[in-house]
Amino acid sequence: MIETLYKTQAPEREKSECYVLVLTARVSTRGTAYVFMEEYGQWDNDLQRFRYTVKSINTDEQLTYTQALDLYQTAKRNLARHGFIHSFTADGLRKEPWSNVTPELEPEMATA
């Protein structure tokens, strides 16, 4: 599962910034484990494209799907609090703006 979240309704050159959330499975000698990764993207005028940096990654071999999905959803809620509600899937399809933010929860930004 890959999803890109923007503050703007669509990616805009020289303006947009985004976060990419990734939840994927990987096979190891101990079975299937799940990985969650969060990247931050910002327009780079010199390169004329987005430049991405990894903000957090969790590759714990014991991470279950439920745990990885919880990390994914927590990151998505935190980003929504900061205005990143316009969502696009990996195939470029636009999803409805996401505003499922629980106000009583404290923001928890993931760190690398």
N, C-alpha and C positions, 0 to 999 in steps of 0.2 A: 504494500500500500504506500503510495507516494502522493503527497498533497502539497501544493504551493499556496501560501497565504499572502495576500497583499493588503495594504491600506487603501490603495486606489482600486477602482472597479475593474481596471484592466492594466496590464503592464504598460508603463510609460517610460520612454527613453528619457534619461537625464533627471528623472523624478522618482521613479518607483524604488521601493525596497521591499524585500520579501523574506519569508522563512519557508524552507522546504522541510517537511516532516516525512520521515521514512520509517516504515515498520516492515521488516522482512524476516524470513526464516533462513537458517543456514544449517546444513547437516554436518555433524561432527561424529567422532567415534563414540560419543555418549548419546547419540540420537539427535533429534531436531532441537535447536535452540533459536531464540528470536533476538533480533537486533533492533534497537531504536536509535535514530540519528536525527539531529536538528542542525540545519545549515542556515546561515544568514546570507542573503544576497543583496547587493547594492550595485547600482549602475556605475560603471567605470568609463569615464569619457575617453581616456587614452585608448582603452581596448575596444570601445564602442560595443560593449556587451556587459551582461551581469557578471560580477565576480563574487564567488561564494567562499565562505569560511565556515568550518565546522564549529558549532557552538557547543554541542554535546554529543556524545556517542556512548551507548551502553551495549557492550558485546559480551556481557556475562554469560558464560556457557550454561548457566542454570536458569536463565530468564525464560519464563513461560510466556505463551501467547497472551494470557490475561495480564501478566505484569507488564509486558511490552505495550499492550493496548492501553493500559492505565497511564504509562509514561507519555504515550502519544496524545491521549485525550487531555491530560493535565497540561502539556505544552500548548495544545490548541486553545484551551481555556485561558491560559496566561497570555497568549498572543492576542486573543480576542479582546482582552482587557486593555491592550495597548493599540487597538484599532485594526489589527490584522484579521479582517472578517471576510474578505473577498477571496474565494477559494477556487483553485483550478486543480484538476487531476493531472496525472502524468501524461494523459493523451490530449491535454489542452482543453478539455471540456470545462466550462464555467459552471460552478455550483452556486446555489443560492447563498447570499451572505449569511454567515454564521454568527449568531449572537447568543449562544447558549452559555452565558456567563453567570456564575453564581456569585452575587455580590458579597456574601458573607465570608467567602474564602479569601485568604490572603494571597497576593501574587507570589508565585514561586518561579522565578526565571531559572532555567537550567543553565548550569555553568560547565565549561569544558574542564 
